[in-house]
Amino acid sequence: MTSIVASMTDIVSPFPDLDDQFVRALPELTLAWEPQTVPAPAMLALNQKLAEELGLDPDALQSPEGVAFLSGAATPAGANPVAMGYAGHQFGNYSPRLGDGRAALLGELTDTAGNRVDLQLKGSGRTLFSRGGDGKASVGPMLREFLFAEAMHALGIPTTRALAVVTTGEPVMRQSPEPGAVLTRTAASHLRVGSFEYAVRMEDKSVLVRLADLAIDRHYPALADSEEPYLGLLEAVRDAQAELVSSWMLIGFIHGVLNTDNVLISGETIDYGPCAFMDRFDQATVFSSIDHAGRYAFGNQPSITLWNLTRLAETLIPLIDEDADAAVEKVNNVLDGYGAKFMASWHSGMRSKLGLASATEGDEALFDQLLGLLQTNRVDFTSAFRALAAWLRDSPEPLDLLFADADVAERDTWLDAWTAALDAAGSSADRATVADGMDLVNPIYIARNHLVDEALRAAESGDTEPFHELLDVLLQPFTKRAGLERFAQPAPDDFNRSFQTFCGT
């Protein structure tokens, strides 16, 4: 078994000393969970670096006792594992009682940096929220979440993390038998918009107050002493989500299932089931097999995030002002600021991607014109920015290949506008230096759909070498390495035309 190379040496403890802050604060939002034995648990993938950051001993986690813990068959002394309750709007339709149907919050631990972190199992068996499901998971979807979570982390995007995937030694029945697996996931917390929707339906204001206070304590502690902490909470979540979604838009990431139960208060990315990276740029790109109307298409993600934030705002109205009309006016003012926050973050990111040292008049038009060119000419989004950097180094071939069938005059007009913008922004006169800076923020390697599919199919057949090879590539997304050319290439057109993603995680 190959795993992420460790870079830290100070190990604090072999097994986690777990707290149950969430359970103590909000028992109304939990249901007790009991460990379930599995026939033959075995380590499949371990994130050694993350384990050490959590203060855990990777060797101990790979021992029989450690594997039993990571499979859900055993819990540490003093742990109080639960399934978390939440509601949610799924594709716009309200579901009042969802909850963890196949996940268990083991508890919280404090990592080596002093941060409180949730530790959760996925695929660990039925809970009282399972709604008829078996509560289990299979190897492919759990390795998929591991792969995407660590790829996103390497790209610098806030995300839940993957600590380990353990096989269970039993088949999971889907369309056909699949090997069973359990994922261990970490998060700043699993508090989500759906948690607030669940709390408010209880018609007990004290539950909502405790939930909001816990969210502030965990994620935005500076708000605790403010005059309007709950309005401040909405504003803080608004800003975190605006920055998160703008980061997705800057790398061509499509979440695929932006229901309110998948929107974390912390501003981390969660749930990598139907997600994908876009190859050829198209605002309407959808890969999810269940998103028939394109609700969560790539270009819709900023607006649907505002829709989700509005659902959060509705739950907080009773806490913001005793006068409902006054509360509505206050939350609307916060929500009205979302567009500016998103655009400021996205514009800043686009300036970095294009090597612009500062904002200049006409930036927005320059960005829009580039995206229009990419969409009209069906250009690979990720490759385009690396090719632009190469063009600055007087290597036009990559850009010429991407625009081989394009209106070159229109492209060259944009290139003239870009170079003028570089001069106006005060970017370095040394174009190679600008290009080097662009390469620091524009990945060359992303989790391409065909590569992910190839690696997971092999792993499901018992060969994890392609998975670990791809993972190793994605952990250094900005560094070009010899021999990895195929990992930088988009999928063939016929692959993406038929490719679909599913909610398997």
C-alpha positions as CSV (number, residue, x, y, z in Angstrom):
1,M,0.0,0.0,0.0
2,T,1.4,3.3,-1.1
3,S,0.4,6.5,0.8
4,I,1.1,10.2,0.9
5,V,4.7,10.8,1.9
6,A,5.0,12.1,5.4
7,S,6.8,15.4,5.9
8,M,6.4,15.9,9.7
9,T,8.0,14.0,12.5
10,D,6.5,15.1,15.8
11,I,3.7,12.7,16.5
12,V,1.5,13.6,19.5
13,S,-0.6,10.5,20.1
14,P,-1.3,7.2,18.3
15,F,-5.1,7.4,18.6
16,P,-7.4,10.4,18.9
17,D,-8.5,11.9,22.1
18,L,-12.0,12.8,21.0
19,D,-14.3,15.5,22.4
20,D,-18.1,15.5,21.9
21,Q,-18.8,19.3,21.8
22,F,-21.5,19.0,19.1
23,V,-23.4,16.3,21.0
24,R,-23.2,18.2,24.3
25,A,-24.3,21.5,22.7
26,L,-27.0,20.1,20.4
27,P,-28.4,16.7,21.4
28,E,-31.6,17.5,19.5
29,L,-29.6,17.3,16.3
30,T,-28.1,13.9,16.9
31,L,-29.0,10.2,17.0
32,A,-26.8,7.7,18.7
33,W,-24.7,5.5,16.5
34,E,-23.3,2.0,17.3
35,P,-20.1,0.6,15.7
36,Q,-20.6,-2.2,13.3
37,T,-18.2,-5.0,12.8
38,V,-16.9,-5.8,9.3
39,P,-15.5,-9.2,8.1
40,A,-12.0,-8.3,7.1
41,P,-11.0,-4.6,7.4
42,A,-7.8,-3.6,5.5
43,M,-6.1,-0.4,4.8
44,L,-6.4,0.8,1.2
45,A,-5.2,4.4,1.3
46,L,-3.8,6.4,4.2
47,N,-3.0,10.1,4.2
48,Q,0.1,10.0,6.3
49,K,0.8,13.8,6.2
50,L,-2.7,14.6,7.3
51,A,-2.5,12.0,10.1
52,E,0.6,13.7,11.5
53,E,-1.1,17.1,11.2
54,L,-3.9,15.7,13.3
55,G,-1.4,14.4,15.9
56,L,-1.9,10.8,15.0
57,D,0.6,8.0,14.5
58,P,0.4,6.7,10.9
59,D,1.9,3.4,11.9
60,A,-0.6,2.9,14.7
61,L,-3.4,3.7,12.3
62,Q,-2.2,0.9,10.1
63,S,-2.2,-1.6,13.0
64,P,-5.1,-4.0,13.4
65,E,-6.5,-1.8,16.1
66,G,-6.1,1.3,14.0
67,V,-7.7,-0.3,11.0
68,A,-10.6,-1.5,13.2
69,F,-11.1,2.1,14.4
70,L,-11.0,3.5,10.8
71,S,-13.5,0.8,9.6
72,G,-16.0,1.8,12.3
73,A,-15.7,-1.5,14.1
74,A,-14.3,0.1,17.2
75,T,-14.3,3.5,18.8
76,P,-11.9,5.0,21.3
77,A,-12.8,5.1,25.0
78,G,-14.8,8.1,25.8
79,A,-16.0,8.7,22.3
80,N,-19.7,9.5,21.7
81,P,-20.4,8.8,18.0
82,V,-23.6,10.1,16.5
83,A,-25.4,10.6,13.2
84,M,-26.0,14.3,12.7
85,G,-29.5,15.5,11.8
86,Y,-30.1,18.1,9.2
87,A,-32.7,19.1,6.6
88,G,-32.1,20.5,3.2
89,H,-33.3,21.9,-0.1
90,Q,-32.4,19.3,-2.7
91,F,-32.7,20.6,-6.3
92,G,-34.9,23.4,-4.9
93,N,-37.3,21.0,-3.0
94,Y,-37.4,21.1,0.8
95,S,-36.7,17.8,2.6
96,P,-37.4,18.4,6.3
97,R,-35.4,15.4,7.6
98,L,-32.3,14.2,5.9
99,G,-29.4,13.6,8.3
100,D,-26.4,11.2,8.1
101,G,-27.7,8.1,6.6
102,R,-24.3,6.4,6.3
103,A,-22.0,8.6,8.2
104,A,-21.0,8.9,11.9
105,L,-19.5,11.8,13.6
106,L,-16.9,10.2,15.9
107,G,-16.1,13.5,17.6
108,E,-13.8,16.4,17.5
109,L,-10.1,16.5,18.1
110,T,-7.5,19.3,18.3
111,D,-4.8,19.1,15.7
112,T,-1.1,20.1,16.0
113,A,-1.9,23.7,15.0
114,G,-4.5,24.0,17.8
115,N,-7.5,23.8,15.5
116,R,-10.6,21.9,16.4
117,V,-11.4,19.3,13.7
118,D,-14.4,16.9,13.1
119,L,-13.6,13.3,12.6
120,Q,-16.3,11.4,10.6
121,L,-16.7,8.0,9.0
122,K,-18.6,7.5,5.7
123,G,-20.0,4.2,4.7
124,S,-19.9,2.9,8.2
125,G,-23.4,1.3,8.2
126,R,-27.0,2.2,8.7
127,T,-28.2,5.0,11.0
128,L,-31.7,6.0,12.0
129,F,-31.5,8.6,9.2
130,S,-30.8,5.9,6.5
131,R,-34.3,6.0,5.1
132,G,-34.1,2.4,3.8
133,G,-30.5,2.5,2.6
134,D,-27.9,0.1,3.7
135,G,-25.6,2.9,5.1
136,K,-22.6,1.4,3.3
137,A,-20.2,2.6,0.6
138,S,-18.0,1.0,-2.0
139,V,-14.3,1.4,-2.9
140,G,-14.8,3.5,-6.0
141,P,-16.8,6.4,-4.5
142,M,-14.7,6.5,-1.3
143,L,-11.4,6.7,-3.3
144,R,-13.0,9.3,-5.5
145,E,-13.7,11.5,-2.5
146,F,-10.1,10.9,-1.2
147,L,-8.7,11.9,-4.6
148,F,-10.8,15.1,-5.1
149,A,-10.5,16.3,-1.5
150,E,-6.7,16.1,-1.6
151,A,-6.5,17.5,-5.1
152,M,-8.6,20.5,-4.0
153,H,-6.4,21.0,-0.9
154,A,-3.3,21.0,-3.0
155,L,-4.9,23.7,-5.2
156,G,-5.4,25.8,-2.1
157,I,-9.2,25.6,-2.1
158,P,-11.0,25.2,1.3
159,T,-12.1,21.6,1.6
160,T,-12.9,18.7,3.8
161,R,-10.0,16.2,3.9
162,A,-9.6,12.5,3.5
163,L,-7.6,10.7,6.2
164,A,-8.1,7.1,5.1
165,V,-10.0,4.6,3.1
166,V,-10.4,1.1,4.6
167,T,-11.9,-1.9,2.8
168,T,-14.4,-3.9,4.8
169,G,-14.0,-7.4,3.2
170,E,-17.7,-7.6,2.3
171,P,-19.6,-6.8,-0.9
172,V,-21.9,-3.9,-1.2
173,M,-24.9,-4.4,-3.4
174,R,-25.5,-1.7,-6.0
175,Q,-26.4,-2.5,-9.6
176,S,-23.9,-5.4,-9.1
177,P,-21.8,-6.4,-6.1
178,E,-19.0,-3.9,-5.3
179,P,-16.2,-4.1,-2.7
180,G,-17.2,-2.3,0.5
181,A,-15.2,0.6,2.0
182,V,-15.3,3.2,4.7
183,L,-13.8,6.7,4.3
184,T,-12.5,8.7,7.3
185,R,-13.1,12.4,6.7
186,T,-12.1,15.5,8.5
187,A,-13.7,19.0,8.4
188,A,-13.5,22.2,10.3
189,S,-17.0,21.2,11.2
190,H,-20.0,19.5,9.5
191,L,-22.3,22.3,10.4
192,R,-24.2,23.2,7.2
193,V,-27.1,25.3,6.0
194,G,-29.3,22.2,6.3
195,S,-28.4,22.1,10.0
196,F,-30.1,25.5,10.5
197,E,-33.0,24.4,8.4
198,Y,-33.4,21.4,10.7
199,A,-33.1,23.4,13.9
200,V,-35.6,26.0,12.9
201,R,-38.3,23.4,12.1
202,M,-38.2,22.3,15.8
203,E,-39.9,25.5,16.8
204,D,-37.6,25.7,19.8
205,K,-35.6,28.9,19.6
206,S,-33.1,27.7,22.1
207,V,-31.9,25.0,19.7
208,L,-31.4,27.6,17.0
209,V,-29.5,29.9,19.4
210,R,-27.2,27.1,20.5
211,L,-26.5,26.1,16.9
212,A,-25.7,29.6,15.9
213,D,-23.5,30.1,19.0
214,L,-21.6,26.9,18.2
215,A,-21.1,28.0,14.6
216,I,-19.7,31.3,15.8
217,D,-17.5,29.6,18.4
218,R,-16.1,27.1,15.9
219,H,-15.6,29.4,12.8
220,Y,-16.1,33.1,13.6
221,P,-15.2,33.6,17.2
222,A,-14.6,37.3,16.8
223,L,-18.4,37.7,16.4
224,A,-19.1,36.6,19.9
225,D,-18.8,40.0,21.4
226,S,-20.3,42.0,18.5
227,E,-23.6,43.9,18.8
228,E,-25.3,41.7,16.2
229,P,-23.5,38.4,16.2
230,Y,-26.2,36.4,14.3
231,L,-26.3,39.0,11.5
232,G,-22.6,38.9,11.5
233,L,-22.7,35.2,11.2
234,L,-24.8,35.5,8.0
235,E,-22.3,38.0,6.6
236,A,-19.3,35.9,7.5
237,V,-20.8,32.8,5.8
238,R,-21.8,34.9,2.8
239,D,-18.2,36.0,2.4
240,A,-16.8,32.5,2.9
241,Q,-19.1,31.1,0.3
242,A,-18.5,33.9,-2.2
243,E,-14.8,33.2,-1.9
244,L,-15.2,29.5,-2.1
245,V,-17.4,29.5,-5.2
246,S,-15.2,32.1,-7.0
247,S,-12.2,29.7,-6.4
248,W,-14.2,26.9,-8.1
249,M,-15.0,29.1,-11.0
250,L,-11.3,30.0,-11.4
251,I,-10.2,26.4,-11.8
252,G,-13.2,25.0,-13.8
253,F,-14.6,22.9,-10.9
254,I,-18.3,21.8,-11.0
255,H,-19.6,20.7,-7.6
256,G,-22.6,19.0,-9.1
257,V,-25.0,18.9,-6.2
258,L,-25.2,22.3,-4.4
259,N,-28.1,21.4,-2.2
260,T,-28.3,23.3,1.1
261,D,-27.2,20.2,3.0
262,N,-23.9,20.3,1.1
263,V,-23.1,24.0,2.0
264,L,-20.9,24.1,5.0
265,I,-20.9,27.1,7.4
266,S,-17.1,27.0,7.5
267,G,-16.9,27.7,3.7
268,E,-15.2,24.3,2.9
269,T,-16.1,22.2,-0.1
270,I,-17.9,19.0,0.9
271,D,-19.4,16.0,-1.0
272,Y,-17.5,14.9,-4.0
273,G,-20.0,12.5,-5.5
274,P,-21.1,14.1,-8.8
275,C,-18.3,16.7,-9.0
276,A,-16.0,17.1,-12.0
277,F,-13.5,19.4,-13.6
278,M,-14.4,21.0,-16.9
279,D,-12.2,20.4,-19.9
280,R,-13.4,22.5,-22.8
281,F,-14.8,25.7,-21.4
282,D,-18.6,26.0,-21.5
283,Q,-20.7,27.8,-18.9
284,A,-23.5,25.2,-19.3
285,T,-21.3,22.2,-18.5
286,V,-23.1,19.5,-16.4
287,F,-21.9,16.0,-15.7
288,S,-24.2,14.9,-12.9
289,S,-26.6,12.1,-13.9
290,I,-29.4,13.6,-11.8
291,D,-29.1,17.3,-12.8
292,H,-31.4,17.0,-15.8
293,A,-32.2,20.7,-15.9
294,G,-28.7,21.9,-15.3
295,R,-29.6,23.6,-12.1
296,Y,-26.0,23.2,-10.8
297,A,-24.2,23.7,-14.1
298,F,-20.8,25.4,-14.0
299,G,-22.0,28.9,-14.8
300,N,-24.9,28.7,-12.4
301,Q,-22.8,28.0,-9.3
302,P,-22.5,31.7,-8.1
303,S,-26.2,32.4,-8.4
304,I,-27.3,29.1,-6.8
305,T,-24.9,29.9,-3.9
306,L,-26.8,33.1,-3.3
307,W,-30.1,31.1,-3.3
308,N,-28.6,28.7,-0.7
309,L,-27.5,31.7,1.4
310,T,-31.0,33.1,1.3
311,R,-32.3,29.8,2.8
312,L,-29.8,30.3,5.7
313,A,-30.9,33.9,6.1
314,E,-34.5,32.8,6.5
315,T,-33.6,30.6,9.4
316,L,-31.7,33.3,11.2
317,I,-34.5,35.9,11.1
318,P,-35.8,35.1,14.6
319,L,-32.4,35.7,16.0
320,I,-31.6,38.9,14.3
321,D,-34.4,41.2,15.4
322,E,-37.7,40.7,17.3
323,D,-39.3,42.9,14.7
324,A,-39.6,40.5,11.7
325,D,-39.8,43.3,9.1
326,A,-36.6,44.8,10.5
327,A,-34.9,41.5,10.5
328,V,-35.8,40.9,6.9
329,E,-34.5,44.3,5.9
330,K,-31.2,43.5,7.7
331,V,-30.7,40.1,6.1
332,N,-31.6,41.5,2.6
333,N,-28.9,44.1,3.0
334,V,-26.4,41.4,3.7
335,L,-27.6,39.2,0.8
336,D,-27.5,42.2,-1.5
337,G,-23.7,42.4,-0.8
338,Y,-23.1,38.9,-2.1
339,G,-22.6,39.9,-5.8
340,A,-20.0,42.4,-5.0
341,K,-18.1,40.0,-2.7
342,F,-18.2,37.3,-5.3
343,M,-17.1,39.5,-8.2
344,A,-14.3,41.1,-6.2
345,S,-12.9,37.7,-5.3
346,W,-13.3,36.4,-8.9
347,H,-11.8,39.5,-10.4
348,S,-8.8,39.3,-8.1
349,G,-8.3,35.6,-9.1
350,M,-8.6,36.4,-12.8
351,R,-6.0,39.1,-12.4
352,S,-3.6,36.6,-10.8
353,K,-4.3,34.0,-13.5
354,L,-3.5,36.6,-16.2
355,G,-0.5,38.1,-14.5
356,L,-2.1,41.5,-13.9
357,A,-0.3,43.2,-10.9
358,S,-3.2,45.6,-10.2
359,A,-6.7,46.4,-11.2
360,T,-7.2,48.6,-14.3
361,E,-10.1,50.0,-16.2
362,G,-11.5,47.4,-18.6
363,D,-10.5,44.4,-16.6
364,E,-14.0,43.0,-16.5
365,A,-14.4,43.3,-20.3
366,L,-11.0,41.7,-20.8
367,F,-12.0,38.7,-18.7
368,D,-15.4,38.3,-20.3
369,Q,-13.9,38.5,-23.8
370,L,-11.4,35.8,-22.9
371,L,-14.1,33.4,-21.6
372,G,-16.1,34.2,-24.7
373,L,-13.2,33.2,-26.9
374,L,-12.7,30.0,-24.9
375,Q,-16.3,29.0,-25.2
376,T,-16.8,29.8,-28.8
377,N,-13.7,27.9,-29.8
378,R,-14.2,25.0,-27.3
379,V,-10.8,25.6,-25.7
380,D,-9.6,23.5,-22.8
381,F,-9.9,25.9,-19.7
382,T,-6.9,24.6,-17.7
383,S,-4.5,24.4,-20.7
384,A,-5.4,27.9,-21.9
385,F,-3.8,29.7,-19.0
386,R,-0.6,27.7,-19.2
387,A,-0.5,28.3,-22.9
388,L,-0.9,32.1,-22.4
389,A,2.1,32.0,-20.0
390,A,4.1,30.1,-22.7
391,W,3.1,32.8,-25.2
392,L,4.6,35.4,-23.0
393,R,7.8,33.4,-23.1
394,D,7.7,33.6,-26.9
395,S,6.5,30.1,-27.2
396,P,3.3,30.4,-29.2
397,E,2.9,26.8,-30.2
398,P,0.7,25.6,-27.2
399,L,-1.7,28.5,-27.8
400,D,-1.8,28.0,-31.6
401,L,-2.7,24.3,-31.0
402,L,-5.5,25.2,-28.7
403,F,-6.9,27.7,-31.2
404,A,-6.1,25.7,-34.3
405,D,-9.7,26.0,-35.7
406,A,-10.3,29.5,-34.3
407,D,-10.6,33.0,-35.7
408,V,-7.0,33.9,-35.1
409,A,-7.6,37.6,-35.8
410,E,-10.1,37.7,-32.9
411,R,-7.7,35.9,-30.7
412,D,-4.8,38.2,-31.6
413,T,-7.0,41.2,-30.9
414,W,-7.6,39.9,-27.4
415,L,-3.8,39.2,-26.9
416,D,-3.1,42.9,-27.9
417,A,-5.6,44.0,-25.3
418,W,-4.1,41.7,-22.7
419,T,-0.5,43.0,-23.2
420,A,-1.8,46.5,-23.0
421,A,-3.5,45.7,-19.7
422,L,-0.3,44.1,-18.4
423,D,1.5,47.4,-19.1
424,A,-1.3,49.5,-17.6
425,A,-1.4,47.3,-14.5
426,G,2.4,47.8,-13.9
427,S,3.2,44.2,-14.4
428,S,6.9,43.4,-14.9
429,A,8.5,44.4,-18.1
430,D,10.1,41.0,-18.1
431,R,7.3,38.9,-19.6
432,A,9.0,35.7,-18.5
433,T,8.7,36.8,-14.9
434,V,5.0,37.5,-15.4
435,A,4.6,34.0,-16.9
436,D,6.3,32.4,-14.0
437,G,3.9,34.1,-11.6
438,M,1.0,32.9,-13.7
439,D,2.2,29.3,-13.4
440,L,2.1,29.6,-9.7
441,V,-1.7,29.9,-9.7
442,N,-2.7,28.1,-12.9
443,P,-2.5,24.3,-12.4
444,I,-1.1,22.1,-15.1
445,Y,-2.6,19.0,-13.5
446,I,-6.2,18.7,-12.4
447,A,-8.4,15.6,-11.7
448,R,-9.4,15.1,-15.4
449,N,-12.5,13.0,-15.7
450,H,-11.0,10.2,-17.9
451,L,-8.0,9.9,-15.6
452,V,-10.2,9.6,-12.5
453,D,-12.4,7.1,-14.2
454,E,-9.4,5.0,-15.3
455,A,-7.9,5.0,-11.8
456,L,-11.1,4.1,-10.0
457,R,-12.0,1.3,-12.4
458,A,-8.6,-0.2,-11.8
459,A,-9.0,0.2,-8.0
460,E,-12.4,-1.5,-8.0
461,S,-10.7,-4.5,-9.8
462,G,-8.0,-4.6,-7.1
463,D,-5.2,-2.5,-8.7
464,T,-4.6,0.7,-6.8
465,E,-1.4,1.7,-8.5
466,P,-3.2,4.0,-11.0
467,F,-5.0,5.7,-8.1
468,H,-1.8,6.4,-6.2
469,E,0.0,7.5,-9.3
470,L,-2.8,10.0,-10.1
471,L,-2.9,11.2,-6.5
472,D,0.8,11.8,-6.5
473,V,0.4,14.0,-9.7
474,L,-2.4,16.0,-8.2
475,L,-0.6,16.7,-5.0
476,Q,1.7,19.0,-7.0
477,P,-0.7,20.6,-9.5
478,F,1.5,23.6,-10.4
479,T,4.8,21.9,-11.0
480,K,5.4,20.5,-14.5
481,R,7.2,17.2,-14.4
482,A,8.8,15.1,-17.1
483,G,6.9,12.0,-18.2
484,L,3.5,13.2,-17.0
485,E,2.3,14.7,-20.3
486,R,-0.8,12.6,-20.5
487,F,-2.0,13.9,-17.1
488,A,-2.1,17.4,-18.5
489,Q,-4.2,16.5,-21.5
490,P,-8.0,16.8,-21.7
491,A,-10.2,13.8,-22.3
492,P,-11.1,12.9,-25.9
493,D,-14.3,14.7,-26.9
494,D,-16.2,11.4,-27.2
495,F,-15.4,10.6,-23.6
496,N,-16.9,13.8,-22.1
497,R,-19.9,13.6,-24.4
498,S,-21.0,10.4,-22.7
499,F,-19.4,10.8,-19.2
500,Q,-21.7,11.1,-16.2
501,T,-21.0,11.5,-12.5
502,F,-23.2,10.0,-9.7
503,C,-23.9,10.6,-6.1
504,G,-22.0,7.6,-4.9
505,T,-20.2,9.3,-2.1
